[in-house]
């Protein structure tokens, strides 16, 4: 009984954390893009190191907005994953642990992680264009690549899908055993 209550409390805390991240991520991303030109030099350089290409000088405001919008494609996938995690933690909070809806939430999280890895490749490629649009012709950049972080995301997504599948099979076996008298 005590373990179920601990699961409920953990589910409540994690649901609230997911909700906070769902709301905070778009604002943090907006601050990031605005900060590329307007934060003090020391923090501006640290921010620029997070980009897929090295940029020099100030970026026009419209390119900052384009960068934010392109980045929101990937952020949208992350938020979708967080929404499904929040649903899963809400089920835990309600004391529902091995239900079909839990499996569905977990499966959606796994798919979101896989799409996140693919979206990151797309976003980094488009960001290369957006961040060099202000350069003169011949100095604009299209860059396509896959990093080890994206490979790990793919692996993690497939792991979560496998866990969801095993959890579903266990749920089915448990349901069959409960019918046997």
SULDAMO-V796731 format. One line per field, one symbol per residue. ss: DSSP state (A for helix, B for strand, O for the rest). phi: phi as a letter, one per 30 degrees, with the letter a starting at -180 (. if undefined). psi: psi as a letter, one per 30 degrees, with the letter a starting at -180 (. if undefined). Layout:
BEGIN
ss: ???
phi: ???
psi: ???
END
This chain:
BEGIN
ss: OAAAAAAAAAAAAAAAAAAAAAAAAAAAAAAAAAAAAAOOAAAAAAAAOOOOOOOOOOOOAAAAAAAAAAAAAAAAAAAAAAAAAAAAAAAAAOOOOOOAAAAAAAAAAAAAAAAAAAAAAAAAAAAAAAAAOOOOOOOOOOOOOOOAAAAAAAAAAAAAAAAAAAAAAAAAAAAAAAAOO
phi: .ddddddddddddddddddddeddeddddddeddddccdeedddddddddddbdccidceedddddeddddddddddddeddddddddddddddiccccddddddddddedddddedddddddddddededcedddejccbcbbabcddddddeedddddddddddddddddddddddddc
psi: eeeeeeeeeeeeeeeeeeeeeeeeeeeeeeeeeefefflleefeeeeffflflklkakkkefeeeeeeeeefeeeeeeeeeeeeeeeeeeeeefgjehleeeeeeeeeeeeeeeeeeeeeeeeeeeeeeefgefllkfglkkkklklfeeeeeeeeeeeeeeeeeeeeeeeeeeeeeffk.
END
